[in-house]
Amino acid sequence: MARGAEAGRSSSGGDVQTLRLAYDYAPSTFDERGTTVPFTTPELAFSRVRRDTRTNHLEVLVTGFSGCRSIYVFPWDGLASVMRLTLHDRALQAEISLADAITPMRMRLAAHRVAKTGLAGVEAAEAAGAAMARIAREEKINQEAMLRRVVRLTGVLDKTTDDLMRRVRGRVGETLIVQVADAFARLVGQPPGQCRARILELSDAVGPLGFAGDEDAGYLRRILRRVGDLRNSISAANIGATGHLAGETAGVTARMAERMIAEIDRELQNLPAFFAGWDANILRLRQGIDRLAWLLDGWLDVCELWQAAMADRQNIDHRRIAEIMRVIPLVPKSECENTVRVTMDNLAGIRHRIVQQLQDWRTGEIDYEIVGRIETIKARTAAL
């Protein structure tokens, strides 16, 4: 990203402005960046939801609401009074409030539940149904992957074979699981019942990531692959400073995610040691996977936008490139690599602050233009 800054200084004025504006809006934490909400209302496309730490109320960050590069913040409960939401978005808003789905993994489940009702169309309903079926299938895959590891450690059933796994899936499966778990409990010196519960809890916690080397990687590993492909595609496209910033941001994100996953995989290689320090280790594992989900949140949208922009290599859709620069998930300043943080901090004119409702991002003054526009929208929607 340091190279991206240099490239921006030597490029056209538009690229420099885009580069600096992107850094101007870099959040400090994942909580401040918020979680991407899959709204279908056009004005809310690629918006994010977060919690105001002072009031504990939810708020929505909307990019380009006024037709420019600005980011506006609206109260969650008052969103329907600002703009006309689709029926799907009203249901999604209610589901998010009910499930407190303001983390990426909770948001994913909430979005699938609402989309499956068909409110976003038949295609979306079918995709959501397939996604929920895949989540259920991955839960079983993780349980079997965990069982294979325990079997190898205990040797109670000699070795893991295809025949053994077929038996586990059959009617005698529960008995085999209990037998293996009891042998593992003796190995780690823990009560059998507690050990069985912890084996299931661990396989559930690893679910979004999946185990390394398994045939069907978890959701987060699949996203990481997409981000890596995106980084390579952007580098090959060579579309100037804006593209360079997008590629560098994708590269930083991918490198951070790879290191985080490698650390999790190392901890899970030694299951007896993991179970020995269970309380601290399971908490650290869940926090690590949550942090990874935050890091990768929003990148699937960027990948889709990039594919659409590059559909015709002879006539690149630069409007979509500009849209990518508005919604690209910049790594929060408190989370990013030291070299990137130094570069960001040294850029002239960069200021960070929490965006407040109806407040200009950089000056902190009330934006009376947007206040008037919102009041006009309220009047129009009230009359409908």
C-alpha positions as CSV (number, residue, x, y, z in Angstrom):
1,M,0.0,0.0,0.0
2,A,3.0,2.2,0.4
3,R,3.8,1.7,-3.3
4,G,0.1,2.5,-4.0
5,A,0.5,5.9,-2.3
6,E,3.5,6.7,-4.4
7,A,1.7,5.6,-7.5
8,G,-1.2,7.9,-6.6
9,R,1.1,10.9,-6.3
10,S,2.4,10.4,-9.8
11,S,-0.9,9.7,-11.5
12,S,-3.8,11.9,-12.7
13,G,-5.6,14.2,-10.3
14,G,-8.7,12.0,-10.2
15,D,-6.7,9.0,-9.2
16,V,-4.9,11.0,-6.5
17,Q,-8.2,12.2,-5.1
18,T,-9.7,8.8,-5.1
19,L,-6.6,7.4,-3.3
20,R,-6.6,10.0,-0.6
21,L,-10.4,9.9,-0.1
22,A,-10.1,6.1,0.4
23,Y,-7.5,6.6,3.1
24,D,-9.5,9.5,4.6
25,Y,-12.3,7.0,5.4
26,A,-10.2,4.3,6.7
27,P,-11.8,3.1,10.0
28,S,-9.9,2.5,13.2
29,T,-11.5,-0.7,14.3
30,F,-13.7,-3.5,12.8
31,D,-16.6,-2.3,15.0
32,E,-16.3,1.2,13.5
33,R,-16.2,-0.2,10.0
34,G,-19.4,-2.1,10.6
35,T,-20.8,-5.2,8.9
36,T,-22.0,-5.3,5.3
37,V,-25.8,-5.6,5.1
38,P,-27.2,-7.3,1.9
39,F,-30.0,-4.7,1.4
40,T,-31.8,-4.8,-2.0
41,T,-32.9,-1.1,-1.9
42,P,-30.6,0.6,-4.4
43,E,-29.7,3.5,-2.2
44,L,-28.6,1.1,0.5
45,A,-26.4,-1.1,-1.7
46,F,-23.2,-2.1,0.1
47,S,-24.2,-0.2,3.3
48,R,-23.0,-1.3,6.7
49,V,-24.5,-1.6,10.1
50,R,-22.7,-0.9,13.4
51,R,-23.4,0.0,17.0
52,D,-23.0,3.5,18.4
53,T,-20.9,2.8,21.5
54,R,-22.2,5.9,23.2
55,T,-25.9,5.3,22.8
56,N,-25.8,1.5,22.2
57,H,-28.2,2.1,19.2
58,L,-27.6,0.6,15.8
59,E,-26.8,2.9,12.8
60,V,-26.3,2.5,9.1
61,L,-23.4,3.7,7.1
62,V,-24.5,4.5,3.5
63,T,-21.9,5.3,0.8
64,G,-22.7,7.7,-2.1
65,F,-26.2,8.5,-0.7
66,S,-25.9,12.1,-2.0
67,G,-24.4,11.1,-5.3
68,C,-20.8,11.7,-4.4
69,R,-18.1,10.0,-2.4
70,S,-19.5,11.0,1.0
71,I,-20.6,8.5,3.7
72,Y,-23.7,9.2,5.7
73,V,-24.9,7.7,8.9
74,F,-28.6,7.0,9.6
75,P,-30.3,5.7,12.7
76,W,-31.3,2.1,12.3
77,D,-34.8,2.4,13.6
78,G,-35.5,5.5,11.5
79,L,-34.2,4.1,8.2
80,A,-37.7,3.4,6.8
81,S,-38.6,7.1,7.3
82,V,-35.6,8.2,5.3
83,M,-36.1,6.1,2.3
84,R,-38.6,3.6,0.9
85,L,-37.4,0.1,1.7
86,T,-38.2,-3.0,-0.2
87,L,-40.3,-5.7,1.6
88,H,-37.2,-7.8,1.8
89,D,-35.2,-5.1,3.5
90,R,-37.9,-4.4,6.0
91,A,-37.9,-8.1,6.9
92,L,-34.1,-8.1,7.0
93,Q,-34.0,-5.1,9.3
94,A,-36.4,-6.8,11.7
95,E,-34.4,-10.0,11.6
96,I,-31.1,-8.2,12.3
97,S,-32.6,-6.4,15.2
98,L,-34.1,-9.6,16.6
99,A,-31.0,-11.6,16.3
100,D,-28.6,-8.8,17.0
101,A,-26.9,-9.8,13.8
102,I,-24.2,-7.1,13.6
103,T,-21.2,-9.5,13.2
104,P,-20.4,-11.0,9.8
105,M,-21.3,-14.6,10.7
106,R,-24.6,-13.6,12.4
107,M,-25.4,-11.4,9.5
108,R,-24.8,-14.2,7.0
109,L,-27.3,-16.5,8.8
110,A,-29.8,-13.7,9.2
111,A,-29.6,-12.8,5.5
112,H,-30.0,-16.5,4.4
113,R,-33.1,-16.8,6.6
114,V,-34.8,-13.8,5.1
115,A,-33.8,-14.5,1.5
116,K,-35.1,-18.1,1.8
117,T,-38.6,-16.7,2.3
118,G,-38.6,-15.5,-1.4
119,L,-38.9,-11.8,-0.6
120,A,-35.8,-11.1,-2.7
121,G,-36.9,-13.3,-5.6
122,V,-36.9,-16.9,-6.6
123,E,-33.2,-17.0,-7.5
124,A,-32.2,-15.5,-4.1
125,A,-34.4,-17.9,-2.3
126,E,-32.9,-20.9,-4.1
127,A,-29.3,-19.6,-3.4
128,A,-30.1,-19.1,0.3
129,G,-31.6,-22.6,0.6
130,A,-28.5,-24.1,-1.0
131,A,-26.3,-22.0,1.3
132,M,-28.1,-23.1,4.4
133,A,-27.9,-26.8,3.3
134,R,-24.2,-26.3,2.7
135,I,-23.8,-24.9,6.2
136,A,-25.5,-28.0,7.7
137,R,-23.4,-30.2,5.5
138,E,-20.2,-28.5,6.7
139,E,-21.2,-29.0,10.3
140,K,-21.2,-32.8,9.7
141,I,-17.9,-32.6,7.7
142,N,-16.3,-30.8,10.6
143,Q,-17.5,-33.3,13.1
144,E,-16.1,-36.1,11.0
145,A,-12.8,-34.3,10.6
146,M,-12.6,-33.8,14.3
147,L,-13.4,-37.5,14.9
148,R,-10.6,-38.6,12.4
149,R,-8.1,-36.5,14.3
150,V,-9.2,-38.0,17.7
151,V,-9.1,-41.5,16.2
152,R,-5.5,-41.0,15.0
153,L,-4.5,-39.7,18.5
154,T,-6.1,-42.5,20.5
155,G,-5.7,-45.5,18.1
156,V,-8.8,-47.0,19.7
157,L,-10.2,-48.0,16.3
158,D,-6.8,-48.6,14.7
159,K,-6.9,-46.1,11.9
160,T,-9.4,-43.9,10.1
161,T,-10.8,-45.6,7.0
162,D,-13.7,-45.0,4.6
163,D,-15.4,-48.0,6.1
164,L,-15.1,-46.5,9.6
165,M,-16.6,-43.1,8.5
166,R,-19.5,-45.0,6.8
167,R,-20.1,-46.7,10.1
168,V,-20.0,-43.4,11.9
169,R,-22.7,-42.0,9.6
170,G,-24.9,-45.1,10.2
171,R,-26.9,-46.3,13.1
172,V,-23.9,-47.4,15.1
173,G,-22.3,-44.0,14.7
174,E,-23.3,-42.5,18.0
175,T,-21.8,-45.5,19.8
176,L,-18.5,-45.2,17.9
177,I,-18.3,-41.5,18.7
178,V,-18.8,-42.1,22.4
179,Q,-16.1,-44.9,22.4
180,V,-13.6,-42.6,20.7
181,A,-14.4,-39.6,22.9
182,D,-14.0,-41.7,26.0
183,A,-10.6,-42.9,24.9
184,F,-9.6,-39.3,24.2
185,A,-10.9,-38.2,27.6
186,R,-8.5,-40.7,29.2
187,L,-5.7,-39.4,27.1
188,V,-6.2,-35.8,28.1
189,G,-7.3,-36.5,31.7
190,Q,-10.8,-35.0,31.5
191,P,-14.3,-36.4,32.4
192,P,-15.8,-38.3,29.4
193,G,-19.0,-36.3,29.3
194,Q,-17.2,-33.0,29.4
195,C,-14.7,-34.2,26.7
196,R,-17.5,-35.3,24.4
197,A,-19.2,-31.9,24.7
198,R,-15.9,-30.1,24.1
199,I,-15.2,-32.1,20.9
200,L,-18.6,-31.1,19.5
201,E,-18.0,-27.5,20.7
202,L,-14.6,-27.3,19.0
203,S,-15.9,-28.7,15.7
204,D,-18.8,-26.2,15.8
205,A,-16.4,-23.3,16.6
206,V,-14.1,-24.2,13.6
207,G,-17.1,-24.5,11.3
208,P,-16.8,-21.2,9.5
209,L,-13.1,-21.9,8.7
210,G,-13.0,-25.7,8.4
211,F,-10.0,-27.9,9.1
212,A,-6.8,-27.5,7.0
213,G,-6.5,-30.1,4.2
214,D,-10.1,-31.2,4.3
215,E,-11.8,-31.9,1.0
216,D,-14.4,-29.1,1.5
217,A,-12.8,-26.0,2.9
218,G,-14.9,-23.7,5.2
219,Y,-16.6,-20.5,4.2
220,L,-13.8,-18.2,5.3
221,R,-11.1,-20.2,3.4
222,R,-13.2,-20.0,0.3
223,I,-13.5,-16.2,0.7
224,L,-9.7,-15.9,1.1
225,R,-9.2,-17.8,-2.2
226,R,-11.5,-15.3,-3.9
227,V,-9.6,-12.4,-2.5
228,G,-6.3,-13.9,-3.6
229,D,-7.7,-14.4,-7.2
230,L,-9.0,-10.8,-7.1
231,R,-5.5,-9.5,-6.1
232,N,-3.9,-11.3,-9.0
233,S,-6.6,-10.1,-11.5
234,I,-6.3,-6.5,-10.4
235,S,-2.5,-6.6,-10.7
236,A,-2.8,-8.1,-14.2
237,A,-5.3,-5.4,-15.3
238,N,-2.9,-2.5,-14.6
239,I,-5.6,0.2,-14.5
240,G,-3.7,2.9,-12.6
241,A,-3.5,4.2,-9.0
242,T,-7.1,3.4,-8.1
243,G,-6.6,-0.2,-9.2
244,H,-3.2,-0.3,-7.5
245,L,-4.8,0.8,-4.2
246,A,-7.5,-1.9,-4.6
247,G,-4.9,-4.5,-5.4
248,E,-2.7,-3.5,-2.5
249,T,-5.6,-3.5,-0.1
250,A,-6.6,-7.0,-1.2
251,G,-3.0,-8.1,-0.9
252,V,-2.7,-6.8,2.7
253,T,-6.0,-8.4,3.6
254,A,-5.0,-11.7,2.1
255,R,-1.6,-11.8,3.8
256,M,-3.2,-11.0,7.2
257,A,-5.8,-13.6,6.7
258,E,-3.3,-16.2,5.7
259,R,-1.2,-15.6,8.9
260,M,-4.3,-15.7,11.0
261,I,-5.4,-19.0,9.5
262,A,-1.9,-20.5,9.8
263,E,-1.9,-19.6,13.5
264,I,-5.3,-21.3,14.1
265,D,-4.2,-24.4,12.2
266,R,-1.1,-24.7,14.3
267,E,-3.1,-24.6,17.5
268,L,-5.4,-27.3,16.3
269,Q,-2.5,-29.6,15.3
270,N,-1.9,-30.5,19.0
271,L,-5.4,-31.4,20.3
272,P,-4.2,-32.7,23.7
273,A,-2.5,-29.4,24.4
274,F,-5.5,-27.5,23.2
275,F,-7.8,-29.4,25.5
276,A,-5.4,-29.0,28.4
277,G,-5.8,-25.3,28.3
278,W,-9.4,-25.4,27.1
279,D,-10.9,-22.3,28.6
280,A,-8.2,-19.9,27.3
281,N,-7.7,-21.7,24.0
282,I,-11.4,-22.0,22.9
283,L,-11.9,-18.3,23.7
284,R,-8.8,-17.4,21.7
285,L,-10.0,-19.6,18.8
286,R,-13.4,-18.0,18.7
287,Q,-12.0,-14.6,18.8
288,G,-9.5,-15.4,16.1
289,I,-12.2,-16.7,13.8
290,D,-14.5,-13.8,14.5
291,R,-11.6,-11.4,13.7
292,L,-10.9,-13.3,10.5
293,A,-14.6,-13.0,9.5
294,W,-14.5,-9.2,10.2
295,L,-11.3,-8.9,8.1
296,L,-12.9,-10.7,5.1
297,D,-16.3,-9.1,5.4
298,G,-17.4,-7.3,2.3
299,W,-14.8,-8.8,0.0
300,L,-17.3,-11.0,-1.9
301,D,-19.2,-7.9,-3.0
302,V,-15.9,-6.4,-4.2
303,C,-15.1,-9.6,-6.1
304,E,-18.5,-9.5,-7.8
305,L,-18.1,-5.8,-8.7
306,W,-14.7,-6.4,-10.2
307,Q,-15.9,-9.3,-12.3
308,A,-18.7,-7.1,-13.7
309,A,-16.3,-4.2,-14.4
310,M,-13.9,-6.5,-16.2
311,A,-16.5,-8.5,-18.2
312,D,-15.4,-6.7,-21.3
313,R,-11.6,-6.2,-21.2
314,Q,-11.8,-3.9,-24.3
315,N,-14.3,-1.6,-22.6
316,I,-13.7,-1.6,-18.9
317,D,-16.6,-0.2,-16.8
318,H,-14.9,2.5,-14.8
319,R,-18.1,3.4,-13.0
320,R,-17.9,0.0,-11.3
321,I,-14.2,0.6,-10.5
322,A,-15.2,3.8,-8.8
323,E,-17.9,2.0,-6.9
324,I,-15.3,-0.5,-5.7
325,M,-13.2,2.3,-4.4
326,R,-16.2,3.5,-2.3
327,V,-17.0,0.2,-0.8
328,I,-13.7,-1.6,-0.6
329,P,-13.2,-2.9,3.0
330,L,-10.1,-1.0,4.1
331,V,-8.1,-2.7,6.9
332,P,-8.8,-0.8,10.1
333,K,-5.8,1.3,11.3
334,S,-5.6,-0.5,14.6
335,E,-5.5,-3.9,12.8
336,C,-3.3,-3.3,9.8
337,E,0.4,-4.0,9.4
338,N,2.9,-1.5,10.8
339,T,4.2,-0.4,7.4
340,V,0.7,0.2,6.1
341,R,-0.2,2.1,9.3
342,V,2.8,4.4,9.0
343,T,1.9,5.1,5.3
344,M,-1.7,5.9,6.2
345,D,-0.8,8.1,9.1
346,N,1.7,10.1,7.0
347,L,-0.7,11.0,4.2
348,A,-1.5,14.7,4.3
349,G,-4.9,15.6,5.3
350,I,-5.9,12.3,6.8
351,R,-8.1,12.7,9.8
352,H,-10.0,10.0,11.7
353,R,-13.2,10.3,13.7
354,I,-16.4,8.6,14.2
355,V,-19.0,9.8,11.8
356,Q,-22.0,11.2,13.5
357,Q,-25.5,11.5,12.1
358,L,-26.0,14.5,9.8
359,Q,-22.3,15.5,10.3
360,D,-19.6,16.1,7.7
361,W,-16.9,13.5,8.0
362,R,-13.9,15.8,7.8
363,T,-15.1,19.1,9.4
364,G,-17.5,17.8,12.0
365,E,-20.0,20.5,11.1
366,I,-23.7,19.8,10.5
367,D,-24.4,19.2,6.8
368,Y,-27.5,21.3,6.3
369,E,-27.8,20.2,2.6
370,I,-28.3,16.6,3.6
371,V,-30.6,17.6,6.4
372,G,-32.8,19.3,3.9
373,R,-32.7,16.4,1.5
374,I,-33.6,13.9,4.2
375,E,-36.5,16.0,5.4
376,T,-37.8,16.2,1.8
377,I,-37.5,12.4,1.5
378,K,-39.4,12.0,4.7
379,A,-42.2,14.2,3.5
380,R,-42.5,12.3,0.2
381,T,-42.6,8.9,1.9
382,A,-45.1,10.0,4.4
383,A,-47.4,11.0,1.6
384,L,-47.3,7.6,-0.1
